[in-house]
Amino acid sequence: MTQQLLLAWQPLPEPGGTSYHPDDLADPETVARLFQAAARYRAHVTPQGWRFLWTHYGLKGLLRINRQSNAWADDDDRDAADQLVSLARITGYDPATDRFRGQVERLETTAFVAAAN
């Protein structure tokens, strides 16, 4: 069994919670449910998860999913876009530059250098 990158997680159902991987987040309905849980602080999207979401859906797709989920500022796309960017940046991923910051950036760079050698 190959190990997939963890993109998001929520503690329910107990005891093990739910882990989300690329195949899971490729489904907009799953992302809408994840956004609902995350808006209530019941789920966490990793920096790599935000990168996947921005790359896979783009701003228009994320806004469409946000409206479907009623998670963040769903009545104003400009406010919702600001919130989505802020949420990604808080975790350590900047969608404007497609870069990670801090520990995540060092881990990704270290893995890239190791793979190149």
C-alpha positions in Angstrom: 0.0 0.0 0.0 1.4 3.4 -1.0 1.4 6.3 1.4 -0.6 9.3 0.2 -0.1 12.8 1.3 -2.4 14.0 4.1 -4.2 17.1 2.8 -6.9 17.6 5.5 -8.1 15.9 8.7 -11.1 16.0 11.0 -11.5 14.2 14.4 -14.9 12.7 13.5 -15.9 9.9 13.4 -14.2 8.8 16.5 -11.9 7.2 17.4 -9.7 7.7 14.3 -11.2 10.7 12.6 -11.2 11.2 8.8 -8.1 11.7 6.7 -8.4 13.4 3.3 -6.0 12.7 0.5 -5.8 14.0 -3.1 -8.5 11.6 -4.4 -10.9 12.7 -1.7 -10.4 16.4 -2.3 -10.8 16.0 -6.1 -14.5 15.7 -5.3 -16.2 19.1 -4.9 -18.9 17.8 -2.6 -16.3 16.3 -0.2 -14.5 19.7 -0.2 -17.9 21.5 0.5 -18.4 19.2 3.6 -14.8 19.8 4.6 -15.3 23.6 4.4 -18.4 23.3 6.5 -16.5 21.5 9.2 -13.4 23.7 8.9 -15.6 26.9 9.3 -16.7 25.4 12.7 -13.1 24.6 13.7 -13.9 20.8 13.3 -11.5 20.2 10.5 -8.0 21.3 9.4 -6.6 21.8 5.9 -2.9 21.4 5.7 -0.7 23.8 3.7 -0.3 21.0 1.1 -4.1 20.7 1.2 -4.6 24.3 0.4 -2.0 24.1 -2.4 -4.0 21.2 -3.9 -7.3 23.0 -3.6 -6.0 26.2 -5.2 -4.2 24.3 -8.0 -7.1 21.9 -8.6 -10.0 24.3 -8.4 -8.6 27.8 -8.8 -10.3 30.8 -7.3 -13.6 30.5 -9.3 -13.9 26.8 -8.3 -13.2 27.5 -4.6 -15.7 30.3 -4.6 -18.4 28.0 -6.1 -17.6 25.3 -3.5 -17.7 28.0 -0.8 -21.1 29.2 -1.9 -22.4 25.6 -1.9 -21.0 24.9 1.6 -22.1 28.3 3.2 -18.8 28.2 5.0 -17.2 31.6 4.7 -18.7 34.9 3.6 -20.8 33.1 1.0 -22.9 36.2 0.1 -19.9 38.3 -1.1 -17.3 36.7 -3.4 -14.7 39.4 -2.7 -14.9 38.8 1.0 -14.9 35.0 0.5 -11.9 35.2 -1.7 -10.1 37.3 0.9 -11.0 34.7 3.6 -9.9 31.7 1.4 -6.5 33.4 0.8 -6.1 34.2 4.5 -7.0 30.7 5.6 -4.4 29.3 3.2 -1.7 31.8 4.4 -2.5 31.1 8.1 -1.6 27.4 7.5 1.6 28.3 5.7 0.7 28.3 2.0 0.5 31.5 -0.1 -1.7 31.0 -3.2 -0.4 34.2 -4.7 3.2 33.0 -4.9 2.5 29.2 -4.7 5.1 29.0 -1.9 5.2 27.5 1.5 6.7 29.2 4.5 8.5 28.0 7.6 8.9 24.4 8.4 6.8 23.1 5.5 9.0 25.0 3.1 12.1 23.5 4.6 10.6 20.0 4.5 9.6 20.3 0.9 13.0 21.8 -0.1 14.8 19.0 1.8 12.7 16.3 0.1 13.4 17.9 -3.3 17.2 18.1 -2.8 17.2 14.5 -1.5 15.3 13.3 -4.6 17.7 15.2 -6.9 20.8 13.5 -5.4 
